[in-house]
Amino acid sequence: MLLEAEKWSALLTGENPAALEECWWDIFINQFHDVFSGSHEDITYQRVMDRFRNICDTSQETLKKAFAMEEDGESILCCNGLPWARREWVELPAPDCGMVLAADKTAVPSVSRNGKTYFLADVPAGGIRQYLCRKSDGPVAGEELQGNEICNEFLRLRLSERDGIDALEDREGNCFISKAADFLVAEEDLGGLQIEACTGNSIYAMTGTVQVGKTVKNAMEESISLSGIFPEMPWNKGKNSLKWNAQFSLRKGERALRLKLTLDWEGEATRIRLRIPGCMRGRDVYYEIPFGVVRRDAYNNLPTAKGEWPAHRFAAMEDGRMGIALINTGVAGVEQEGSTLETTLIRAYGDSDNVWIKPTPLASQYGQQSFEFLIAPYMGSWQDAEIIRLAQEFNQPVSVWQGRSRYSGKETSWFEIRERNLVLSDIKMAWDGSGETILRIYESEGVPTEGTVRIQGLEKAWMSDLRESGGTTLENDGELLHLKFLPFEIKTIRLSRTPV
């Protein structure tokens, strides 16, 4: 969110607001490895979260100022911060609105789901599009279907009360997940704070009370839920409760399964994990890291620990023929165990001898916790399946605000990158106060690439470096820059632009 505020301030106002500079310092100073483990008093954690909330609020206000937003009671602005055009369902900020209209006053598809309204936005690369709201009887909520299966043009999911995820397969019959009764597990963990002691005792969700929910179909998606209550955990003394709900959905036009997992937890000495068991024969696992992707072997489990490699936005497991990617929105730890990907959702330490701060409801993460993932099966490689673009879209959905921007037109686009493996890292003002703009892009798949970048208002461009110093002049074709990248190369480019 802070990167988005910085990007649009640079593009639209040519400024670097002082409030954003303070936010960057807060992020840098606000991170240290013990905050979330409970090794400090609860007040430390609360102060950290308060500071993060302030960063988010400041970023939102900066974005609205950059777009010169004005509320008129009927306008909705959609913003796409990624450098390719997108057509996706977005949540309406005014749920009581019944109809959404495009600029030409034609109705846009919309649906009602769980008390919220969604509409199909069509937004240009690095740009915005304005919509209108009109009162009506409201969008259709969808119809309930019989059975325990959902599908779209690409995938089919089948659930059961015995096997959990009974099967996830594509429409050609290739199976990626089968009989995943262990997709959610609670493990005994007798360690404390920074030291794990996973003894091997574990309980699967499907051994408790389980119920398959109703299947619902609407213009946006087909969805189905699986919910239940875990059995008692014999290692857990006193309070011990874990309820869960897994909402699965297959959206039209999307080659992935959406999972929203909600846990209602109260207990200690437990580690709760999501498991994605694949049907692949080989087990090459690729992890996205900042500025690239690396292949890693399984984390070497120790007698007293089960480690996890960090996955920036995704980890993908494949065998040369097929694969499956687990795309996260902040739950970054991923471990490979055989043909299964595992990620920790909650870890509540126990009251052991090596704990100098005793467990509290906050440190043990009591209450309702929600997690969202994208499970993307594919044939071939993660590169050909464009997993990086899918991960970017899942982590950076189209933004929606009530109001009208003074930049609104039928279609407004400020930047575009055509190659799938070139990732836009940042657009910002040069730190020296010159009024010039810094553009940072990197190659993400490890292959030499010739790419084309379009920047609205581009006048001149120079090859720069991380210190943002000037360098070789780059030739531009109007607003187009043609660039050559080495594998995993990061390029920093300095630009002069015509003011918006």
BELURHU-V924801 format. One record per residue. RES is the residue in three letters. PHI is phi in degrees with one decimal (NA if undefined). Layout:
res->(RES;RES)
phi->(PHI;PHI)
This chain:
res->(MET;LEU;LEU;GLU;ALA;GLU;LYS;TRP;SER;ALA;LEU;LEU;THR;GLY;GLU;ASN;PRO;ALA;ALA;LEU;GLU;GLU;CYS;TRP;TRP;ASP;ILE;PHE;ILE;ASN;GLN;PHE;HIS;ASP;VAL;PHE;SER;GLY;SER;HIS;GLU;ASP;ILE;THR;TYR;GLN;ARG;VAL;MET;ASP;ARG;PHE;ARG;ASN;ILE;CYS;ASP;THR;SER;GLN;GLU;THR;LEU;LYS;LYS;ALA;PHE;ALA;MET;GLU;GLU;ASP;GLY;GLU;SER;ILE;LEU;CYS;CYS;ASN;GLY;LEU;PRO;TRP;ALA;ARG;ARG;GLU;TRP;VAL;GLU;LEU;PRO;ALA;PRO;ASP;CYS;GLY;MET;VAL;LEU;ALA;ALA;ASP;LYS;THR;ALA;VAL;PRO;SER;VAL;SER;ARG;ASN;GLY;LYS;THR;TYR;PHE;LEU;ALA;ASP;VAL;PRO;ALA;GLY;GLY;ILE;ARG;GLN;TYR;LEU;CYS;ARG;LYS;SER;ASP;GLY;PRO;VAL;ALA;GLY;GLU;GLU;LEU;GLN;GLY;ASN;GLU;ILE;CYS;ASN;GLU;PHE;LEU;ARG;LEU;ARG;LEU;SER;GLU;ARG;ASP;GLY;ILE;ASP;ALA;LEU;GLU;ASP;ARG;GLU;GLY;ASN;CYS;PHE;ILE;SER;LYS;ALA;ALA;ASP;PHE;LEU;VAL;ALA;GLU;GLU;ASP;LEU;GLY;GLY;LEU;GLN;ILE;GLU;ALA;CYS;THR;GLY;ASN;SER;ILE;TYR;ALA;MET;THR;GLY;THR;VAL;GLN;VAL;GLY;LYS;THR;VAL;LYS;ASN;ALA;MET;GLU;GLU;SER;ILE;SER;LEU;SER;GLY;ILE;PHE;PRO;GLU;MET;PRO;TRP;ASN;LYS;GLY;LYS;ASN;SER;LEU;LYS;TRP;ASN;ALA;GLN;PHE;SER;LEU;ARG;LYS;GLY;GLU;ARG;ALA;LEU;ARG;LEU;LYS;LEU;THR;LEU;ASP;TRP;GLU;GLY;GLU;ALA;THR;ARG;ILE;ARG;LEU;ARG;ILE;PRO;GLY;CYS;MET;ARG;GLY;ARG;ASP;VAL;TYR;TYR;GLU;ILE;PRO;PHE;GLY;VAL;VAL;ARG;ARG;ASP;ALA;TYR;ASN;ASN;LEU;PRO;THR;ALA;LYS;GLY;GLU;TRP;PRO;ALA;HIS;ARG;PHE;ALA;ALA;MET;GLU;ASP;GLY;ARG;MET;GLY;ILE;ALA;LEU;ILE;ASN;THR;GLY;VAL;ALA;GLY;VAL;GLU;GLN;GLU;GLY;SER;THR;LEU;GLU;THR;THR;LEU;ILE;ARG;ALA;TYR;GLY;ASP;SER;ASP;ASN;VAL;TRP;ILE;LYS;PRO;THR;PRO;LEU;ALA;SER;GLN;TYR;GLY;GLN;GLN;SER;PHE;GLU;PHE;LEU;ILE;ALA;PRO;TYR;MET;GLY;SER;TRP;GLN;ASP;ALA;GLU;ILE;ILE;ARG;LEU;ALA;GLN;GLU;PHE;ASN;GLN;PRO;VAL;SER;VAL;TRP;GLN;GLY;ARG;SER;ARG;TYR;SER;GLY;LYS;GLU;THR;SER;TRP;PHE;GLU;ILE;ARG;GLU;ARG;ASN;LEU;VAL;LEU;SER;ASP;ILE;LYS;MET;ALA;TRP;ASP;GLY;SER;GLY;GLU;THR;ILE;LEU;ARG;ILE;TYR;GLU;SER;GLU;GLY;VAL;PRO;THR;GLU;GLY;THR;VAL;ARG;ILE;GLN;GLY;LEU;GLU;LYS;ALA;TRP;MET;SER;ASP;LEU;ARG;GLU;SER;GLY;GLY;THR;THR;LEU;GLU;ASN;ASP;GLY;GLU;LEU;LEU;HIS;LEU;LYS;PHE;LEU;PRO;PHE;GLU;ILE;LYS;THR;ILE;ARG;LEU;SER;ARG;THR;PRO;VAL)
phi->(NA;-68.5;-62.0;-64.0;-61.9;-64.5;-61.0;-75.0;-63.9;-65.7;-70.4;-100.2;-116.5;66.5;-127.9;-119.8;-55.2;-59.8;-63.5;-70.8;-59.8;-65.0;-63.3;-61.9;-64.3;-62.5;-63.2;-64.3;-80.1;-85.7;-112.7;-153.9;-71.7;-98.7;-57.8;-91.9;-91.7;87.4;-83.2;-129.1;-61.9;-55.9;-62.8;-65.0;-59.5;-63.9;-66.6;-60.0;-66.4;-61.2;-67.9;-63.8;-62.2;-64.4;-62.2;-63.8;-62.9;-64.1;-63.6;-62.6;-64.1;-64.3;-61.6;-64.1;-68.2;-61.3;-85.7;51.3;-76.0;-134.8;-86.6;-124.5;83.1;-139.8;-98.4;-129.2;-107.9;-110.7;-125.9;-109.2;-88.7;-103.2;-87.3;-146.5;-65.6;-136.0;-128.7;-149.9;-80.3;-130.4;-82.3;-77.8;-70.9;-114.5;-65.0;-82.5;-77.0;-100.2;-139.2;-116.3;-118.5;-79.0;-60.8;-88.4;71.9;-82.7;-72.6;-102.6;-55.1;-144.3;-140.9;-111.8;-148.9;51.7;80.0;-119.1;-110.7;-122.3;-136.5;-88.6;-93.0;-125.9;-122.4;-69.8;-59.5;47.8;-152.5;-133.9;-147.2;-97.6;-128.5;-121.3;-109.5;-137.1;-70.5;-159.0;-70.4;100.1;-71.4;-72.8;-79.5;108.2;-117.7;-86.4;-112.8;-85.0;101.1;-123.6;-135.0;-129.1;-157.3;-138.8;-64.6;-114.4;-131.8;-138.7;-120.6;-128.1;-111.8;-151.6;-74.6;-96.6;-104.0;67.2;-79.5;-67.9;-165.1;-123.1;-141.6;-88.8;-73.0;-89.8;95.1;-74.6;-97.2;-109.1;-134.3;-142.0;51.3;-91.2;-72.2;-107.3;-71.0;-132.6;-139.4;-110.9;-113.4;-68.5;-140.0;-94.5;-78.9;-146.8;50.6;-93.5;-109.4;-89.4;-145.7;-79.0;-82.8;103.3;-71.4;-150.5;-131.7;-91.3;-58.4;-71.0;-84.8;-99.4;-78.0;-134.3;-143.0;-86.8;-82.2;-78.0;-91.4;-122.8;-124.5;-143.1;-66.6;-90.8;-165.2;-114.2;-137.5;-154.3;-122.3;-133.3;-140.2;-179.9;-130.4;-68.0;-66.4;-60.6;-97.9;-61.2;-82.4;-95.6;-87.0;72.2;-64.4;-162.7;-149.3;-143.0;-103.4;-147.9;-143.4;-115.0;-100.8;-104.7;-146.3;-118.2;-85.2;-63.3;81.6;-112.2;-89.5;-161.9;-102.8;-87.6;-130.7;-112.5;-109.9;-115.6;-114.8;-116.5;-120.5;-154.0;167.1;-140.8;52.7;-141.3;-120.8;-107.7;-128.3;-95.9;-122.3;-117.8;-84.6;-91.5;-96.3;-69.5;-83.9;-84.8;-144.5;-84.2;-119.7;-115.0;-115.7;-75.9;-123.9;-54.7;71.0;163.2;-137.0;-128.4;-91.5;-131.4;-76.9;-59.3;-61.1;-73.7;-67.2;-102.7;-57.5;-110.8;-157.4;-124.0;-83.3;-138.6;-76.7;-77.4;-115.4;-55.0;-129.7;-155.0;-129.1;-125.8;-113.8;-149.4;-124.6;95.4;-106.3;-147.8;-158.1;-146.7;-112.9;-104.7;-102.5;-109.6;-122.3;124.5;-91.2;-92.8;-77.0;-135.5;-119.3;-99.1;-130.7;65.0;-102.2;-119.1;-101.3;-124.9;-141.3;-80.2;-97.0;-138.6;-131.5;-109.1;-73.9;-99.5;-93.1;-98.0;-65.5;-93.4;-101.3;-94.5;-121.9;-69.5;-59.0;-128.3;-55.2;-72.0;-64.5;-88.8;62.0;-64.8;99.6;-88.6;-125.3;-118.6;-137.2;-124.6;-134.5;-120.2;-106.7;-114.9;-82.4;-157.9;-98.9;88.4;-113.0;-63.8;-66.3;-64.5;-79.9;53.6;-64.5;-62.9;-65.3;-61.1;-66.8;-64.4;-65.2;-67.8;-84.8;-134.4;-64.6;-57.5;-81.3;-131.1;-132.3;-78.5;130.0;-121.8;-97.9;-70.3;-91.7;-68.1;-141.5;-61.3;-153.9;-130.4;-132.3;-103.4;-154.6;-158.5;-126.7;-89.0;-84.1;-64.9;-94.2;-98.0;-107.2;-78.2;-86.6;-166.5;-128.0;-151.3;-78.9;-61.0;-71.5;-81.4;77.3;-74.5;88.4;-85.5;-111.5;-107.9;-119.6;-125.0;-135.2;-136.3;-88.0;-110.4;-110.3;78.2;-132.3;-60.3;-143.7;-104.4;-127.9;-122.3;-120.9;-112.5;-127.3;-62.2;81.1;-61.6;-111.3;-137.3;-142.3;-133.3;-69.6;-123.9;-145.2;-64.3;-87.6;65.1;-78.3;-71.4;-158.0;-62.5;-70.0;-103.2;-76.9;-124.7;-102.7;65.7;-91.3;-103.3;-117.2;-106.4;-125.0;-112.0;-117.3;-80.0;-55.1;59.8;-75.1;-105.3;-112.4;-113.9;-122.8;-101.9;-127.1;-112.9;-131.0;-71.8;-57.8;-66.9)
